[in-house]
């Protein structure tokens, strides 16, 4: 079974025909892709005070 979930950019017109969608929010343009930055193993260890 394949399940598709709405995201911030797709309008999903067929889904809107079946259910009432919440109001759309404006999508902000960011410098990156908007995903949180993932830290390397070394960075995480340094933040915890370990080597």
N, C-alpha and C positions, 0 to 999 in steps of 0.2 A: 504494500500500500504506500503510495506516495502522498505526502502532505506538504502543501505549499502554504506558507504563512505570509501575510502582508508585510511589506517593508516601507521605508520612508519615501521611496521614489515612484513605485508602481501604483497606478490608479485602481487596478483590479476591477474593471467594469463588470465582468461576469459575476464576481463575488458580490458586488453592490446590487445586482439584480436579485440575489437570493436573500441577503441580509442587510440590515441597516448598518452602515459603517459609521464609526465615530468621525467627527469633523477632522479634516486634514489640518495639520500644522505646517507652517512654513519650514522648508528645509534650509538649514544654514549651510553656507559654503565655508569649509574649513581649509586650512593649508594642507593638511594630510588627508587621509581617507576617513577620518573621524573615529577610527578604532583606537582604543587605549593602547599606549605603548607597552610592549612586553619587555621585561627586563631579562638580561642574561643570567645564567646561574651565578656567574662571578659578581654581578651587580647585586643580586639578592643576598649573597653571602656577605658582601662588604657592608650592606645596610644593616645586617644583623650583627656585625662586628666580628665576623669569622673570616678566616683565610681559606 
